[in-house]
Amino acid sequence: MRTSLRWVAIVSIAVGAAAGTAALVGSEAAPTPTTSKTVQLSCKNGWRGSIGGLYGGVSFSLDCNYDRNSIVIDGVSGTAYSARMGAESFEHGAVDCFFTGDSAQVHESCAEVRLTIR
């Protein structure tokens, strides 16, 4: 009788361990959600600018000449950003700027050229 109980206990433990291991092997981490963001570059009258950078792991580049320009970037994962912007006007010369941060909405300026990500 004792041998039978031991045998049942050992088999139960082995089956439980195998089932737990199988559950762990088949599981995966949840994927990181991705979204789309609009990147906008606005140049005041008399200014022009260009920018290149990364937002949420997606690269972008954009320019404006005395106006505003925008693009939509897809597959954004996270909110970290870095970008290099150049701005120039005939009256004031040229300016070079670099931005880094971590934000769901970005508002940065380089002279009279403004970057917005939302």
Beta strands, then each sheet from edge to edge (+ up, - down):
strand 1: 35-43
strand 2: 47-55
strand 3: 58-65
strand 4: 68-76
strand 5: 80-89
strand 6: 93-102
strand 7: 106-110
strand 8: 113-117
sheet 1: 4+ 1- 8+ 7-
sheet 2: 3+ 2- 5+ 6-
end
